[in-house]
């Protein structure tokens, strides 16, 4: 079912966006995307993706696309909360467009820099709007991507393959073989089970010398992580540990620094670094040695670039890629950023949603720029929008 909600109190607002271009409407399209196979880790069991596509339409007919992929345990946002607010009254972010007059890239960057600090706790929402605006600007005036993100990095990046809870001990050998066939340069293992140490050692045996990253999704405690490091730090090809402790608890900063000094295994921040503000705080405290970057959680392309540059300037390692369940819109933005970045040794998850999604709801429109625009596939309405909503904010 497709439920279209008109926001009558928003009608009449005219937005001067880009030279002589008027935004006619902003649409928030909720899609529930079934997976071919489920994916499980310590925080969630996923059998489908739940995402919001943002569609900006101009009076001249250009359509700019963005994507909001909120995770309550990551950015604190949910799909329902974003849509409920949008369907009841104009959000401050969308209202800010009413006074916006952007005629070039400089003006768009200025607006992003002004607005972003107000959305440090709503980074998924802001990133979806920002992405759609870059898309429209790219179509109307073009974008200097060397300036916006950086020049193309010619150095090839390695590949990280992720193994979730679905891979029991009996399946680890097959998953290790699969990672080797995919020419992985590192394997990421989701942890949080009673037999984690056994799984790590078994995977290490099957992988040979291929490095292993661990991801705890914030559900470990001090005693458990110390025991894991004692058992695995010097006897396996353990490379790093991502987010073992809850991002809501800052008391583990000293512990992580102590464990890093003792075992020389770096800690990677995922849920702990979503905003520019949090990235700066962790850089000052030295609690993490690696940042895991995802455009969908940082507030868009410009914010992710700021965090990337902050990490590079302060010798903080970087990991980047895509989020499980995202569409081609977010994936393309990730590929664009990673192709123009330094500091990444490998990427994780890019292309993984071809494995997970039964149907990617968007299709590329051919173009000759690094950022291609999209259309919603005709079959997306029938197959993916059952029980979802399309909220149209008309000006």
C-alpha positions as YAML, in Angstrom:
chain: A
units: angstrom
residues:
- id: 1
  name: UNK
  ca: [0.00, 0.00, 0.00]
- id: 2
  name: UNK
  ca: [1.25, 3.48, -0.81]
- id: 3
  name: UNK
  ca: [-0.02, 6.13, 1.60]
- id: 4
  name: UNK
  ca: [0.58, 9.67, 0.33]
- id: 5
  name: UNK
  ca: [0.34, 12.37, 3.00]
- id: 6
  name: UNK
  ca: [0.14, 16.01, 1.81]
- id: 7
  name: UNK
  ca: [1.49, 18.59, 4.25]
- id: 8
  name: UNK
  ca: [-0.95, 21.41, 3.53]
- id: 9
  name: UNK
  ca: [0.68, 23.89, 5.89]
- id: 10
  name: UNK
  ca: [3.87, 23.59, 3.83]
- id: 11
  name: UNK
  ca: [2.21, 24.58, 0.58]
- id: 12
  name: UNK
  ca: [3.05, 28.01, -0.71]
- id: 13
  name: UNK
  ca: [6.61, 28.03, 0.59]
- id: 14
  name: UNK
  ca: [8.94, 28.71, -2.30]
- id: 15
  name: UNK
  ca: [12.53, 27.65, -2.10]
- id: 16
  name: UNK
  ca: [15.07, 29.36, -4.32]
- id: 17
  name: UNK
  ca: [17.60, 26.58, -4.65]
- id: 18
  name: UNK
  ca: [20.38, 26.98, -7.16]
- id: 19
  name: UNK
  ca: [20.13, 29.59, -9.89]
- id: 20
  name: UNK
  ca: [16.50, 29.97, -11.06]
- id: 21
  name: UNK
  ca: [15.74, 26.50, -9.72]
- id: 22
  name: UNK
  ca: [12.73, 26.12, -7.42]
- id: 23
  name: UNK
  ca: [12.21, 23.03, -5.27]
- id: 24
  name: UNK
  ca: [8.69, 21.85, -5.92]
- id: 25
  name: UNK
  ca: [8.56, 19.07, -3.33]
- id: 26
  name: UNK
  ca: [10.51, 16.95, -0.90]
- id: 27
  name: UNK
  ca: [9.46, 13.32, -0.63]
- id: 28
  name: UNK
  ca: [10.34, 10.85, 2.11]
- id: 29
  name: UNK
  ca: [9.74, 7.37, 0.70]
- id: 30
  name: UNK
  ca: [9.90, 4.48, 3.14]
- id: 31
  name: UNK
  ca: [10.95, 1.15, 1.67]
- id: 32
  name: UNK
  ca: [11.16, -2.20, 3.41]
- id: 33
  name: UNK
  ca: [13.69, -4.29, 1.52]
- id: 34
  name: UNK
  ca: [13.61, -8.07, 2.06]
- id: 35
  name: UNK
  ca: [16.95, -9.90, 2.26]
- id: 36
  name: UNK
  ca: [17.78, -13.06, 0.40]
- id: 37
  name: UNK
  ca: [19.36, -14.32, 3.62]
- id: 38
  name: UNK
  ca: [19.27, -12.91, 7.12]
- id: 39
  name: UNK
  ca: [22.20, -11.22, 8.88]
- id: 40
  name: UNK
  ca: [22.80, -11.31, 12.62]
- id: 41
  name: UNK
  ca: [25.19, -9.65, 15.04]
- id: 42
  name: UNK
  ca: [25.20, -8.74, 18.74]
- id: 43
  name: UNK
  ca: [22.79, -5.82, 18.31]
- id: 44
  name: UNK
  ca: [20.34, -6.94, 15.68]
- id: 45
  name: UNK
  ca: [18.89, -9.73, 13.58]
- id: 46
  name: UNK
  ca: [18.01, -8.44, 10.12]
- id: 47
  name: UNK
  ca: [15.81, -10.14, 7.58]
- id: 48
  name: UNK
  ca: [14.99, -6.91, 5.76]
- id: 49
  name: UNK
  ca: [16.27, -3.38, 5.37]
- id: 50
  name: UNK
  ca: [14.17, -0.40, 6.46]
- id: 51
  name: UNK
  ca: [15.22, 2.78, 4.71]
- id: 52
  name: UNK
  ca: [13.90, 6.19, 3.64]
- id: 53
  name: UNK
  ca: [14.67, 7.57, 0.21]
- id: 54
  name: UNK
  ca: [14.71, 11.35, -0.09]
- id: 55
  name: UNK
  ca: [13.57, 12.80, -3.40]
- id: 56
  name: UNK
  ca: [13.94, 16.52, -4.14]
- id: 57
  name: UNK
  ca: [12.02, 17.58, -7.26]
- id: 58
  name: UNK
  ca: [12.49, 20.96, -8.93]
- id: 59
  name: UNK
  ca: [9.91, 22.86, -10.97]
- id: 60
  name: UNK
  ca: [12.11, 22.23, -14.01]
- id: 61
  name: UNK
  ca: [11.82, 18.47, -13.42]
- id: 62
  name: UNK
  ca: [15.23, 17.57, -12.00]
- id: 63
  name: UNK
  ca: [15.13, 14.93, -9.27]
- id: 64
  name: UNK
  ca: [17.83, 14.64, -6.64]
- id: 65
  name: UNK
  ca: [18.02, 11.47, -4.53]
- id: 66
  name: UNK
  ca: [19.34, 10.85, -1.04]
- id: 67
  name: UNK
  ca: [18.96, 8.05, 1.49]
- id: 68
  name: UNK
  ca: [18.31, 7.98, 5.24]
- id: 69
  name: UNK
  ca: [19.25, 4.69, 6.92]
- id: 70
  name: UNK
  ca: [18.77, 5.28, 10.66]
- id: 71
  name: UNK
  ca: [19.81, 2.77, 13.31]
- id: 72
  name: UNK
  ca: [18.66, 3.46, 16.87]
- id: 73
  name: UNK
  ca: [21.78, 1.90, 18.39]
- id: 74
  name: UNK
  ca: [24.08, 3.91, 16.09]
- id: 75
  name: UNK
  ca: [22.79, 7.48, 15.60]
- id: 76
  name: UNK
  ca: [19.80, 7.25, 17.95]
- id: 77
  name: UNK
  ca: [17.34, 7.80, 15.08]
- id: 78
  name: UNK
  ca: [14.54, 5.55, 13.84]
- id: 79
  name: UNK
  ca: [12.56, 5.43, 10.62]
- id: 80
  name: UNK
  ca: [9.26, 5.82, 12.46]
- id: 81
  name: UNK
  ca: [10.40, 8.88, 14.41]
- id: 82
  name: UNK
  ca: [11.67, 10.65, 11.28]
- id: 83
  name: UNK
  ca: [8.47, 9.96, 9.34]
- id: 84
  name: UNK
  ca: [6.17, 10.83, 12.25]
- id: 85
  name: UNK
  ca: [7.81, 14.21, 12.63]
- id: 86
  name: UNK
  ca: [7.72, 14.90, 8.91]
- id: 87
  name: UNK
  ca: [4.03, 13.97, 8.64]
- id: 88
  name: UNK
  ca: [2.91, 16.16, 11.54]
- id: 89
  name: UNK
  ca: [4.72, 19.44, 10.98]
- id: 90
  name: UNK
  ca: [7.59, 20.89, 8.98]
- id: 91
  name: UNK
  ca: [10.97, 19.88, 10.39]
- id: 92
  name: UNK
  ca: [13.49, 22.62, 11.07]
- id: 93
  name: UNK
  ca: [15.75, 21.15, 8.42]
- id: 94
  name: UNK
  ca: [13.14, 21.27, 5.68]
- id: 95
  name: UNK
  ca: [11.97, 24.70, 6.84]
- id: 96
  name: UNK
  ca: [15.51, 25.99, 6.46]
- id: 97
  name: UNK
  ca: [15.20, 25.37, 2.72]
- id: 98
  name: UNK
  ca: [12.57, 28.11, 2.45]
- id: 99
  name: UNK
  ca: [15.16, 30.87, 2.78]
- id: 100
  name: UNK
  ca: [17.86, 29.08, 0.85]
- id: 101
  name: UNK
  ca: [19.36, 30.69, -2.24]
- id: 102
  name: UNK
  ca: [22.20, 28.63, -3.62]
- id: 103
  name: UNK
  ca: [23.68, 29.36, -7.01]
- id: 104
  name: UNK
  ca: [26.95, 27.42, -6.82]
- id: 105
  name: UNK
  ca: [28.99, 24.87, -4.93]
- id: 106
  name: UNK
  ca: [30.40, 27.45, -2.52]
- id: 107
  name: UNK
  ca: [26.93, 28.43, -1.35]
- id: 108
  name: UNK
  ca: [25.88, 24.81, -0.85]
- id: 109
  name: UNK
  ca: [28.99, 24.08, 1.20]
- id: 110
  name: UNK
  ca: [28.32, 27.20, 3.30]
- id: 111
  name: UNK
  ca: [24.73, 26.08, 3.99]
- id: 112
  name: UNK
  ca: [25.90, 22.58, 4.97]
- id: 113
  name: UNK
  ca: [28.49, 24.02, 7.36]
- id: 114
  name: UNK
  ca: [25.86, 26.27, 8.96]
- id: 115
  name: UNK
  ca: [23.24, 23.56, 9.37]
- id: 116
  name: UNK
  ca: [25.32, 20.53, 10.28]
- id: 117
  name: UNK
  ca: [26.17, 21.52, 13.90]
- id: 118
  name: UNK
  ca: [22.44, 21.54, 14.70]
- id: 119
  name: UNK
  ca: [22.10, 17.90, 13.55]
- id: 120
  name: UNK
  ca: [24.92, 16.25, 15.50]
- id: 121
  name: UNK
  ca: [22.29, 13.86, 16.93]
- id: 122
  name: UNK
  ca: [20.33, 13.50, 13.68]
- id: 123
  name: UNK
  ca: [23.13, 12.71, 11.27]
- id: 124
  name: UNK
  ca: [21.26, 10.08, 9.24]
- id: 125
  name: UNK
  ca: [18.44, 12.55, 8.52]
- id: 126
  name: UNK
  ca: [20.76, 15.40, 7.58]
- id: 127
  name: UNK
  ca: [22.91, 13.15, 5.42]
- id: 128
  name: UNK
  ca: [19.90, 12.05, 3.36]
- id: 129
  name: UNK
  ca: [18.88, 15.65, 2.63]
- id: 130
  name: UNK
  ca: [22.48, 16.71, 1.92]
- id: 131
  name: UNK
  ca: [22.99, 13.85, -0.51]
- id: 132
  name: UNK
  ca: [19.89, 14.81, -2.52]
- id: 133
  name: UNK
  ca: [21.07, 18.41, -2.70]
- id: 134
  name: UNK
  ca: [24.49, 17.40, -4.06]
- id: 135
  name: UNK
  ca: [22.65, 15.33, -6.66]
- id: 136
  name: UNK
  ca: [20.54, 18.29, -7.82]
- id: 137
  name: UNK
  ca: [23.52, 20.65, -7.86]
- id: 138
  name: UNK
  ca: [25.50, 18.12, -9.86]
- id: 139
  name: UNK
  ca: [22.74, 17.91, -12.47]
- id: 140
  name: UNK
  ca: [22.17, 21.65, -12.76]
- id: 141
  name: UNK
  ca: [25.63, 23.17, -12.42]
- id: 142
  name: UNK
  ca: [28.07, 20.28, -11.98]
- id: 143
  name: UNK
  ca: [30.32, 19.72, -8.98]
- id: 144
  name: UNK
  ca: [34.08, 20.02, -8.67]
- id: 145
  name: UNK
  ca: [34.60, 16.70, -6.87]
- id: 146
  name: UNK
  ca: [38.35, 17.27, -6.46]
- id: 147
  name: UNK
  ca: [37.43, 20.24, -4.31]
- id: 148
  name: UNK
  ca: [34.39, 18.70, -2.64]
- id: 149
  name: UNK
  ca: [36.04, 15.43, -1.58]
- id: 150
  name: UNK
  ca: [39.57, 15.23, -2.94]
- id: 151
  name: UNK
  ca: [41.43, 13.99, -6.00]
- id: 152
  name: UNK
  ca: [41.13, 10.42, -7.19]
- id: 153
  name: UNK
  ca: [43.34, 8.04, -5.24]
- id: 154
  name: UNK
  ca: [45.06, 5.71, -7.67]
- id: 155
  name: UNK
  ca: [46.19, 3.24, -4.98]
- id: 156
  name: UNK
  ca: [44.03, 0.09, -5.03]
- id: 157
  name: UNK
  ca: [42.23, -0.72, -1.79]
- id: 158
  name: UNK
  ca: [42.03, -4.11, -0.14]
- id: 159
  name: UNK
  ca: [38.76, -5.86, 0.64]
- id: 160
  name: UNK
  ca: [37.22, -6.87, 3.96]
- id: 161
  name: UNK
  ca: [34.70, -9.74, 4.10]
- id: 162
  name: UNK
  ca: [32.33, -9.81, 7.10]
- id: 163
  name: UNK
  ca: [31.16, -12.97, 8.89]
- id: 164
  name: UNK
  ca: [28.08, -12.68, 11.12]
- id: 165
  name: UNK
  ca: [26.48, -14.92, 13.73]
- id: 166
  name: UNK
  ca: [24.92, -17.04, 11.02]
- id: 167
  name: UNK
  ca: [28.33, -18.68, 10.57]
- id: 168
  name: UNK
  ca: [28.49, -21.22, 13.38]
- id: 169
  name: UNK
  ca: [31.74, -23.02, 14.18]
- id: 170
  name: UNK
  ca: [30.79, -25.74, 11.70]
- id: 171
  name: UNK
  ca: [30.43, -23.18, 8.90]
- id: 172
  name: UNK
  ca: [33.60, -21.19, 9.53]
- id: 173
  name: UNK
  ca: [35.77, -23.31, 7.26]
- id: 174
  name: UNK
  ca: [33.43, -22.74, 4.32]
- id: 175
  name: UNK
  ca: [33.25, -19.01, 5.06]
- id: 176
  name: UNK
  ca: [37.05, -18.82, 5.27]
- id: 177
  name: UNK
  ca: [37.34, -20.50, 1.86]
- id: 178
  name: UNK
  ca: [34.76, -18.06, 0.48]
- id: 179
  name: UNK
  ca: [36.77, -15.09, 1.82]
- id: 180
  name: UNK
  ca: [39.92, -16.37, 0.14]
- id: 181
  name: UNK
  ca: [38.09, -16.89, -3.16]
- id: 182
  name: UNK
  ca: [36.89, -13.28, -2.91]
- id: 183
  name: UNK
  ca: [40.53, -12.27, -2.48]
- id: 184
  name: UNK
  ca: [39.87, -10.68, 0.89]
- id: 185
  name: UNK
  ca: [42.82, -8.90, 2.49]
- id: 186
  name: UNK
  ca: [41.16, -9.05, 5.93]
- id: 187
  name: UNK
  ca: [38.13, -10.80, 7.49]
- id: 188
  name: UNK
  ca: [35.77, -9.16, 9.99]
- id: 189
  name: UNK
  ca: [34.15, -11.49, 12.53]
- id: 190
  name: UNK
  ca: [31.10, -10.42, 14.53]
- id: 191
  name: UNK
  ca: [31.54, -11.38, 18.19]
- id: 192
  name: UNK
  ca: [29.20, -11.55, 21.18]
- id: 193
  name: UNK
  ca: [28.62, -15.29, 21.52]
- id: 194
  name: UNK
  ca: [29.68, -17.59, 24.36]
- id: 195
  name: UNK
  ca: [32.17, -19.38, 22.11]
- id: 196
  name: UNK
  ca: [33.84, -16.28, 20.64]
- id: 197
  name: UNK
  ca: [37.38, -17.35, 21.53]
- id: 198
  name: UNK
  ca: [36.84, -20.77, 19.98]
- id: 199
  name: UNK
  ca: [35.41, -19.20, 16.83]
- id: 200
  name: UNK
  ca: [38.36, -16.79, 16.53]
- id: 201
  name: UNK
  ca: [40.93, -19.54, 16.87]
- id: 202
  name: UNK
  ca: [39.08, -21.79, 14.44]
- id: 203
  name: UNK
  ca: [38.70, -19.04, 11.85]
- id: 204
  name: UNK
  ca: [42.38, -18.15, 12.25]
- id: 205
  name: UNK
  ca: [43.30, -21.77, 11.56]
- id: 206
  name: UNK
  ca: [41.23, -21.85, 8.36]
- id: 207
  name: UNK
  ca: [42.44, -18.45, 7.13]
- id: 208
  name: UNK
  ca: [46.13, -19.08, 7.59]
- id: 209
  name: UNK
  ca: [47.85, -15.71, 7.97]
- id: 210
  name: UNK
  ca: [44.93, -13.60, 6.76]
- id: 211
  name: UNK
  ca: [44.26, -10.83, 9.34]
- id: 212
  name: UNK
  ca: [41.09, -10.91, 11.46]
- id: 213
  name: UNK
  ca: [39.10, -7.91, 12.70]
- id: 214
  name: UNK
  ca: [36.57, -8.34, 15.51]
- id: 215
  name: UNK
  ca: [33.35, -6.35, 15.94]
- id: 216
  name: UNK
  ca: [31.58, -6.45, 19.31]
- id: 217
  name: UNK
  ca: [28.82, -3.90, 18.54]
- id: 218
  name: UNK
  ca: [29.12, -2.50, 22.05]
- id: 219
  name: UNK
  ca: [28.06, -5.51, 24.13]
- id: 220
  name: UNK
  ca: [31.33, -6.62, 25.74]
- id: 221
  name: UNK
  ca: [32.59, -5.83, 29.26]
- id: 222
  name: UNK
  ca: [36.11, -5.26, 30.61]
- id: 223
  name: UNK
  ca: [36.76, -8.75, 31.99]
- id: 224
  name: UNK
  ca: [35.53, -10.46, 28.85]
- id: 225
  name: UNK
  ca: [37.58, -8.38, 26.42]
- id: 226
  name: UNK
  ca: [40.73, -8.77, 28.53]
- id: 227
  name: UNK
  ca: [40.31, -12.55, 28.53]
- id: 228
  name: UNK
  ca: [39.78, -12.55, 24.76]
- id: 229
  name: UNK
  ca: [42.97, -10.55, 24.23]
- id: 230
  name: UNK
  ca: [44.97, -12.83, 26.52]
- id: 231
  name: UNK
  ca: [43.79, -15.85, 24.54]
- id: 232
  name: UNK
  ca: [44.03, -14.43, 21.01]
- id: 233
  name: UNK
  ca: [46.25, -11.33, 20.76]
- id: 234
  name: UNK
  ca: [49.55, -13.20, 20.47]
- id: 235
  name: UNK
  ca: [48.39, -16.55, 19.12]
- id: 236
  name: UNK
  ca: [46.17, -15.49, 16.18]
- id: 237
  name: UNK
  ca: [46.35, -12.98, 13.34]
- id: 238
  name: UNK
  ca: [44.09, -10.59, 15.30]
- id: 239
  name: UNK
  ca: [44.36, -7.14, 13.73]
- id: 240
  name: UNK
  ca: [41.86, -4.92, 15.59]
- id: 241
  name: UNK
  ca: [38.74, -4.85, 17.77]
- id: 242
  name: UNK
  ca: [35.82, -2.66, 16.78]
- id: 243
  name: UNK
  ca: [33.46, -1.13, 19.34]
- id: 244
  name: UNK
  ca: [33.66, -3.75, 22.11]
- id: 245
  name: UNK
  ca: [32.04, -1.40, 24.67]
- id: 246
  name: UNK
  ca: [28.83, 0.62, 24.54]
- id: 247
  name: UNK
  ca: [29.19, 4.03, 22.93]
- id: 248
  name: UNK
  ca: [26.94, 5.41, 25.68]
- id: 249
  name: UNK
  ca: [29.60, 4.62, 28.32]
- id: 250
  name: UNK
  ca: [32.73, 6.78, 28.24]
- id: 251
  name: UNK
  ca: [34.28, 5.18, 31.32]
- id: 252
  name: UNK
  ca: [36.22, 2.68, 29.21]
- id: 253
  name: UNK
  ca: [38.56, 5.27, 27.61]
- id: 254
  name: UNK
  ca: [41.43, 4.60, 30.02]
- id: 255
  name: UNK
  ca: [40.83, 0.85, 29.80]
- id: 256
  name: UNK
  ca: [41.11, 0.85, 26.01]
- id: 257
  name: UNK
  ca: [44.31, 2.88, 26.14]
- id: 258
  name: UNK
  ca: [45.73, 0.45, 28.72]
- id: 259
  name: UNK
  ca: [44.75, -2.63, 26.70]
- id: 260
  name: UNK
  ca: [46.19, -1.15, 23.54]
- id: 261
  name: UNK
  ca: [49.49, -0.49, 25.32]
- id: 262
  name: UNK
  ca: [49.54, -4.00, 26.75]
- id: 263
  name: UNK
  ca: [48.50, -6.06, 23.72]
- id: 264
  name: UNK
  ca: [49.19, -3.68, 20.78]
- id: 265
  name: UNK
  ca: [45.78, -4.44, 19.27]
- id: 266
  name: UNK
  ca: [44.10, -1.19, 18.12]
- id: 267
  name: UNK
  ca: [40.49, -0.32, 18.94]
- id: 268
  name: UNK
  ca: [38.17, 0.89, 16.18]
- id: 269
  name: UNK
  ca: [35.25, 3.27, 16.76]
- id: 270
  name: UNK
  ca: [31.97, 2.63, 14.99]
- id: 271
  name: UNK
  ca: [28.91, 3.68, 17.01]
- id: 272
  name: UNK
  ca: [31.13, 5.98, 19.11]
- id: 273
  name: UNK
  ca: [31.95, 8.19, 16.13]
- id: 274
  name: UNK
  ca: [28.88, 9.38, 14.24]
- id: 275
  name: UNK
  ca: [29.27, 13.16, 14.30]
- id: 276
  name: UNK
  ca: [32.15, 15.54, 13.69]
- id: 277
  name: UNK
  ca: [31.91, 16.55, 17.34]
- id: 278
  name: UNK
  ca: [32.33, 12.97, 18.59]
- id: 279
  name: UNK
  ca: [35.25, 12.38, 16.21]
- id: 280
  name: UNK
  ca: [37.04, 15.41, 17.63]
- id: 281
  name: UNK
  ca: [36.38, 14.37, 21.22]
- id: 282
  name: UNK
  ca: [37.81, 10.89, 20.65]
- id: 283
  name: UNK
  ca: [40.80, 12.31, 18.80]
- id: 284
  name: UNK
  ca: [41.57, 14.44, 21.85]
- id: 285
  name: UNK
  ca: [41.11, 11.59, 24.33]
- id: 286
  name: UNK
  ca: [43.03, 9.00, 22.29]
- id: 287
  name: UNK
  ca: [40.52, 6.28, 23.13]
- id: 288
  name: UNK
  ca: [40.44, 4.83, 19.59]
- id: 289
  name: UNK
  ca: [43.18, 4.19, 17.07]
- id: 290
  name: UNK
  ca: [40.83, 3.58, 14.10]
- id: 291
  name: UNK
  ca: [37.60, 5.22, 12.89]
- id: 292
  name: UNK
  ca: [35.02, 3.24, 10.90]
- id: 293
  name: UNK
  ca: [33.44, 5.68, 8.43]
- id: 294
  name: UNK
  ca: [29.96, 5.34, 6.94]
- id: 295
  name: UNK
  ca: [28.38, 8.22, 5.03]
- id: 296
  name: UNK
  ca: [24.96, 7.11, 6.25]
- id: 297
  name: UNK
  ca: [25.83, 7.72, 9.91]
- id: 298
  name: UNK
  ca: [28.02, 10.85, 9.69]
- id: 299
  name: UNK
  ca: [25.68, 13.40, 8.12]
- id: 300
  name: UNK
  ca: [26.59, 13.11, 4.47]
- id: 301
  name: UNK
  ca: [29.58, 13.53, 2.17]
- id: 302
  name: UNK
  ca: [30.94, 16.77, 3.59]
- id: 303
  name: UNK
  ca: [30.82, 15.63, 7.23]
- id: 304
  name: UNK
  ca: [32.46, 12.32, 6.36]
- id: 305
  name: UNK
  ca: [35.24, 14.17, 4.56]
- id: 306
  name: UNK
  ca: [35.85, 16.34, 7.64]
- id: 307
  name: UNK
  ca: [36.13, 13.26, 9.87]
- id: 308
  name: UNK
  ca: [38.36, 11.53, 7.32]
- id: 309
  name: UNK
  ca: [40.71, 14.52, 7.20]
- id: 310
  name: UNK
  ca: [40.74, 14.80, 10.99]
- id: 311
  name: UNK
  ca: [41.80, 11.15, 11.21]
- id: 312
  name: UNK
  ca: [44.49, 11.52, 8.55]
- id: 313
  name: UNK
  ca: [45.92, 14.60, 10.24]
- id: 314
  name: UNK
  ca: [46.16, 12.80, 13.59]
- id: 315
  name: UNK
  ca: [47.47, 9.35, 12.53]
- id: 316
  name: UNK
  ca: [44.14, 7.64, 13.21]
- id: 317
  name: UNK
  ca: [43.52, 4.63, 10.98]
- id: 318
  name: UNK
  ca: [40.45, 4.42, 8.76]
- id: 319
  name: UNK
  ca: [38.02, 1.72, 7.68]
- id: 320
  name: UNK
  ca: [35.13, 2.48, 5.34]
- id: 321
  name: UNK
  ca: [32.38, 0.89, 3.34]
- id: 322
  name: UNK
  ca: [28.62, 0.45, 3.22]
- id: 323
  name: UNK
  ca: [25.87, -0.39, 5.70]
- id: 324
  name: UNK
  ca: [23.85, -3.60, 5.53]
- id: 325
  name: UNK
  ca: [20.55, -2.94, 3.77]
- id: 326
  name: UNK
  ca: [21.37, 0.30, 1.98]
- id: 327
  name: UNK
  ca: [20.38, 0.91, -1.63]
- id: 328
  name: UNK
  ca: [22.58, 1.92, -4.54]
- id: 329
  name: UNK
  ca: [22.16, 5.59, -3.57]
- id: 330
  name: UNK
  ca: [24.20, 5.31, -0.38]
- id: 331
  name: UNK
  ca: [26.56, 2.76, -1.90]
- id: 332
  name: UNK
  ca: [27.44, 5.06, -4.80]
- id: 333
  name: UNK
  ca: [28.17, 7.94, -2.40]
- id: 334
  name: UNK
  ca: [30.46, 5.64, -0.40]
- id: 335
  name: UNK
  ca: [32.30, 4.54, -3.52]
- id: 336
  name: UNK
  ca: [32.73, 8.17, -4.57]
- id: 337
  name: UNK
  ca: [34.24, 9.13, -1.22]
- id: 338
  name: UNK
  ca: [36.50, 6.09, -0.93]
- id: 339
  name: UNK
  ca: [37.81, 6.50, -4.47]
- id: 340
  name: UNK
  ca: [38.99, 9.99, -3.54]
- id: 341
  name: UNK
  ca: [40.41, 9.30, -0.09]
- id: 342
  name: UNK
  ca: [43.68, 8.43, 1.57]
- id: 343
  name: UNK
  ca: [44.13, 6.61, 4.85]
- id: 344
  name: UNK
  ca: [42.08, 3.51, 3.99]
- id: 345
  name: UNK
  ca: [43.93, 0.22, 3.63]
- id: 346
  name: UNK
  ca: [40.80, -1.70, 2.70]
- id: 347
  name: UNK
  ca: [37.05, -1.30, 2.40]
- id: 348
  name: UNK
  ca: [34.27, -3.45, 3.78]
- id: 349
  name: UNK
  ca: [30.78, -4.16, 2.60]
- id: 350
  name: UNK
  ca: [30.81, -2.44, -0.79]
- id: 351
  name: UNK
  ca: [28.77, -4.65, -3.07]
- id: 352
  name: UNK
  ca: [27.46, -6.70, -0.14]
- id: 353
  name: UNK
  ca: [23.89, -5.53, -0.67]
- id: 354
  name: UNK
  ca: [23.76, -7.31, -4.01]
- id: 355
  name: UNK
  ca: [24.13, -10.39, -1.84]
- id: 356
  name: UNK
  ca: [21.59, -9.32, 0.78]
- id: 357
  name: UNK
  ca: [18.83, -7.44, -1.07]
- id: 358
  name: UNK
  ca: [16.22, -9.35, -3.04]
- id: 359
  name: UNK
  ca: [15.81, -6.17, -5.11]
- id: 360
  name: UNK
  ca: [17.68, -2.89, -5.09]
- id: 361
  name: UNK
  ca: [14.80, -0.41, -5.59]
- id: 362
  name: UNK
  ca: [16.82, 2.13, -7.60]
- id: 363
  name: UNK
  ca: [18.53, 2.06, -10.97]
- id: 364
  name: UNK
  ca: [21.27, 4.30, -12.30]
- id: 365
  name: UNK
  ca: [20.60, 6.90, -14.96]
- id: 366
  name: UNK
  ca: [23.62, 7.01, -17.22]
- id: 367
  name: UNK
  ca: [25.80, 10.09, -17.03]
- id: 368
  name: UNK
  ca: [29.39, 11.20, -17.49]
- id: 369
  name: UNK
  ca: [30.02, 12.55, -13.96]
- id: 370
  name: UNK
  ca: [31.38, 10.68, -10.92]
- id: 371
  name: UNK
  ca: [27.98, 11.00, -9.21]
- id: 372
  name: UNK
  ca: [25.24, 9.36, -11.25]
- id: 373
  name: UNK
  ca: [21.58, 10.07, -10.56]
- id: 374
  name: UNK
  ca: [18.90, 7.43, -9.98]
- id: 375
  name: UNK
  ca: [15.33, 6.48, -10.77]
- id: 376
  name: UNK
  ca: [13.02, 4.41, -8.61]
- id: 377
  name: UNK
  ca: [12.39, 1.10, -10.35]
- id: 378
  name: UNK
  ca: [8.76, 0.57, -11.40]
- id: 379
  name: UNK
  ca: [8.57, -2.75, -9.55]
- id: 380
  name: UNK
  ca: [9.70, -1.10, -6.30]
- id: 381
  name: UNK
  ca: [6.20, 0.22, -5.57]
- id: 382
  name: UNK
  ca: [4.48, -3.12, -5.81]
- id: 383
  name: UNK
  ca: [7.16, -5.28, -4.22]
- id: 384
  name: UNK
  ca: [8.69, -3.09, -1.56]
- id: 385
  name: UNK
  ca: [6.20, -0.48, -0.44]
- id: 386
  name: UNK
  ca: [3.60, -2.69, 1.20]
- id: 387
  name: UNK
  ca: [2.91, -1.13, 4.58]
- id: 388
  name: UNK
  ca: [5.20, 1.83, 3.89]
- id: 389
  name: UNK
  ca: [4.53, 5.54, 3.46]
- id: 390
  name: UNK
  ca: [5.42, 8.26, 1.02]
- id: 391
  name: UNK
  ca: [5.28, 11.70, 2.64]
- id: 392
  name: UNK
  ca: [5.23, 14.59, 0.19]
- id: 393
  name: UNK
  ca: [6.15, 18.02, 1.51]
- id: 394
  name: UNK
  ca: [4.98, 20.37, -1.24]
- id: 395
  name: UNK
  ca: [6.05, 24.01, -1.34]
...
